[in-house]
Amino acid sequence: MINQPELSILEAIRSALMDEMSRDERVMVLGMDVGQLGGVFRVTRGLMERFGPERVVDTPLAEGAIVGASLGLAIGGMVPVAEVQFLGFTHQAFHQIGPQLARYRFRSRGRFSAQVTIRAPFGGGTRTPEFHPDAIEAQFVQAPGLKIVCPAFPDDAKGLLLEAIRDPDPVLYLEPQRLYRSIRGPVPAGDHTVPFGSSRLVREGKDVVLIAWSAAVHLCLAAADQLAEEGVAASVLDLRTLVPLDVAGLIAAVVESGKAVVVHEAPVTGGFGAEIVATIQQEAFGSLDAPIRRVASRDTPYPPGSLEDYFLPSVRRIVAATRATVEY
Amino acid sequence: MIELLGIDGKVRGSSPMSLDKVVDALRLMLLSRAVDDRLIKLQRMGRVGVYGPVHGQEAAVIGSAMALDPQRDWIVPASREHPAMLRHGLPLKNMFATYMGNFDAAAVPDGVRLLPRQQSIGAQLPHAVGLAWALKLRRAGGVVAVYFGEGASSEGDFHEASNLAGVMRVPLVMLLINNHYAISTPVHRQTAAAELAARAEGYGFPGFVVDGNDLLAVYATTVDAVNRAIAGDGPTLIECRTYRMGFHNTSDNPKEYRDTAEVDEAEQRDPIERVRRFAIREGVWSADQEAAALNEIRSAIDTAQRQVEELPRPGAAAIFEHVYETLPPRLQQQRAEALDDARPS
């Protein structure tokens, strides 16, 4: 189809950046290696040639300054899209993200706001060195004022990124690095946005719902394929945004079967899965027919790539947990 | 160290500041000290939470602010620069509201080129760099003046912000108010360096040490820095050597960590007294004028305090305002619960 080119997630992100920088001259991209090199993953390749070094800026190696300066840039009338090279390095910028960027509207009583998007790749499965794969998204959920977005498909990668850049509040936009080039799909051309707080049922099945976001959605889809061979029909819900959370969509998906499994790449204890489970039991306790299980990473530091398969959720673990849930 | 105005009120060479401006600065210094007195009193009465006085730092804060154009330049404050904020356009009422617990009334009004106070030490520095960067990108003219203390110079944000400011060559004036104490920690526990201004060289821009109790020296040095920034020559670091004559804030007791002899000695270098002597010497100030000015100040402070006291107290709804531009459903629900909880039973 001419209007729906097949793009990878990486290409979809790049095309959204191109479109938005063409549409709105206030939009600028800044971060380490984003200009000349086009980013360590080449997401921003071609942007500097097209928009010049004032709008596509290679910064010093300093996450706190990249984010903190983005707040000042936004106050000064720019619309920054900051790249932090890997989410695991946002700890160096954590104070600037949570207590500063996210609270600036509140602190200034609406006088100032931070229309800033922070892009950060994350997630395991690619044998990266320490800190590069850490899934620490739940740590940002406790930063009121921030929105957290995690696309799993090329069309959502574009739609959520355009929505993020235009959102008047700061958005942490998490990119599934293992899917950058491995997933291709149709992406609507032109102005395609996806509203925040709308989950997406990416597979329908009457027996149980698998709830996930980002790369874990694809683990769930693979698990659902296997379960189908055993005669278990699993639906898969992609939350797409953690903040705001689509509570109505989540509950609707759960009451359908009364059985749910939550899957994420962050360590299990205190992960966002706990919030999902708590929300479901409060809003849909009467509909539940089985305890909600979580399949997540182990509560250990992120191990070396050669050992990460012992740590991360796997299709096998999801299938086993889902089977136990269905058979409960 | 750059020094122009002696303790005796005599100027080396000619004054860089017009006499009209000297009188304005002196009035602002007197206002600052009167605000200190009032807010400390209100704190002791339980009507103000915590207050950190400017006492002793007036020349550094006001001398630098007088070099800025409120219609063109921005101020990014730390937390002890309210005279600069007032001079830049923050109404006195809003300043009192800040300390009297009414955060909506404390907001910086539209059009005033001022960011809110920053309670996290040094965190405002990257914001200031970004704002100055935006002025440069948008060819808006103007500079950003950012205030911070010697304690903040130990923070990572100081290093990251200074480095980025140098690389991007932004129109920034970095005003390091070295008051010699970060709560109880003296400056020699903050750094082994003889001077903090020397750090600027490491970031590729000039740094100057100035007598921070000398209104004219601070003013002249800041004027030069503003001119450099406007000309496109990038940032300047100005270390204003002053002394925190009061306590860190109303919860602090400096007697536990410093000698009164040291404070007595600092009194001799009081930043207001030497401006007063200068202004009297120049024939633009007198005891009568000062008495009249203090009356006006008292009346303005009474009015600001009363205006804040007369405001309705913020209620439960206030904590849900300005979290996001549009309140997400979860917060709408929490807001409804909080309003319900707050209803008199």
Interface residues (C-beta under 8 A of the other chain):
Chain A: M28 E54 V57 T59 P60 A62 G64 A65 V67 G68 A69 S70 L71 G72 L73 A74 I75 G76 G77 M78 P80 H95 Q96 P99 Q100 R105 F106 R107 S108 R109 G110 R111 F112 S113 P144 G145 K147 P168 D169 G197 V243 P244 L245 V247 A248
Chain B: V76 F103 D104 A106 A107 V108 P109 D110 L115 P116 S120 A123 L125 P126 H127 A128 V129 G130 L131 A132 W133 A134 L135 L137 R138 A140 V144 G156 D157 E160 A161 N163 L164 V167 M168 E321 H322 V323 Y324 E325 P328 P329 R330
